[in-house]
Amino acid sequence: MALLTIAARLRPAFDSAGAPGAALDPVTLAPGGAGPRMICFPALSALSGPQEYARFGAGLRGLRPVSAVRHPGFGHGEALPATLDALVTAQAATVRAAAGDGPLVLLGRSAGGWVAQAVAERLEAEGSAPLAVVLVDTYPSGDDPGQALSAMTSDMLRRAAEFLPAAPDRLTAMAGYFELFTGWKPSRLVSPTLFVRARDPLPGAEPAPVWGLPHTEVTVPGDHFTVLEEHARTTALAVHHWLTDPDRRAPDAVHRSQVSRDAPTGPVGTTGVTDRTA
């Protein structure tokens, strides 16, 4: 990771002024539905991208429109953001263009939750706060976010070896993005936040620590990766049900709900939802 970080610093980069031009068009995953548009931020691993939300978007088809953004710098020949402000400026421009004047929900898995949170902070500061923010098994950032995600990175590389190796551009982009978030701390949002916790830990990894800002937490079947793979529909419906719950904005709301009638019964099909205030 240290070598990849040095290599990332040698790549072409864009600053905040060039960020609008570096913004990439999002990918539509579910085109229709009556609910507010959901915009998903991929994780920051070398294998991440809009495709990780394909099954999740399918689970919400007919319920709400779903799009996934692309992070600049992961594609061949693309420049990396030089600063965190440049990244947030680019992705905020993408979100505004995708949402138009309608309400929207921001969602991010793993370190993609950092981007969703940072963009939500920017939108709130501009007076256009999202309806809600959803963090899917997002670990807090720290002084060395790459180290904190070492077990997940190892599992990602194992998966890459089973299929196709990650391209150098994507590996250096992963390291460059982790460096952008070194020392970053999220700020409290006006928008309600849902933290979706993976029930099953990855081998060698501790469960995600409690998100340190006010939020509601729900536990879903699967591990850090499979919550968006074989368990994607269950995860999608858990998020959808929370978004349609009128009590989600109440700071003292505590309840239990079924994920869906299609989910397994018993401990797997029951989602414990509690509000946590830091």
C-alpha positions, 0 to 999 in steps of 0.5 A: 500500500505504501508503494501504491501511495507513492505511485498515486502521487505521480499520476495526473491530478485535478484540483477543485477548480477542475473538478466539475470537468472531471465529474463522471456521469452516473450509471442508472441501475433502476430507472423507475419507482415513486420513491426519491432517487438513491445515488450509490457511492462505490467502495474505494477498492481496486475492484469497486465500481457501479457494478457492485450495486447491480443486484442492490439496484435490481432489488429496488426496481419499481420502488425507486430510481437508483444510480451509482456514481463512478469515482474519477481516476479509476478508469484508464487515463483519468486524473485523480483528485488532488485533494479531498475538496476536489473529490467532493466538488466533483461528486457533488456536481455529479449528484446535483446533475443526477437528482435535478430538483428532486429529493435524493438519498446518498448511500455508500458501502465500506469506504464509499460511505466516507464519500457519501458522508462528505458529499452530504456535508457539502450539500447541506452546507449549500442548502440542499441536504439529502433526504437521508444518508445510508452507510453500508458496513462503513468503518470509521476513517482514521490516521491510516485508513488503508491499514484499518481496511487491511483485512478487506483489502486482502480479501479483495485481492484474493477475489481478484486473483480468482478472476482478473488481476486489478489494473495498475490504474485501479490499484494506485487509485485505491491508494490515492483515495485512501490517502485523501481520507487520512485524518478526515473526520465526519461531521454531524448531519441534519439528514438522518443516517442509517448504518447497515451492519453486516451480520457476519465478520470477515475472517481476520477482521473485527466487526465495524465499530459503532458509527460515532455520529447519531444514526439508526442501525440495522443488521442484515445477513451476509458479510462485508461483501455478500451484503451486496452479492447474494444478500443484496435484495435483503439489504435493499429492502431493509434500506427501502423499509427504513426510508419509508418509515415515518418514524425514521426522523424521530431521534427517540424512535426504537422499533423492530421490523421484518426485512421483507416477506421474502427474507428468511425467517428467524434471526436472519429475517429479523432486523434489529433497529436501534437509534444511537446518539453520540 
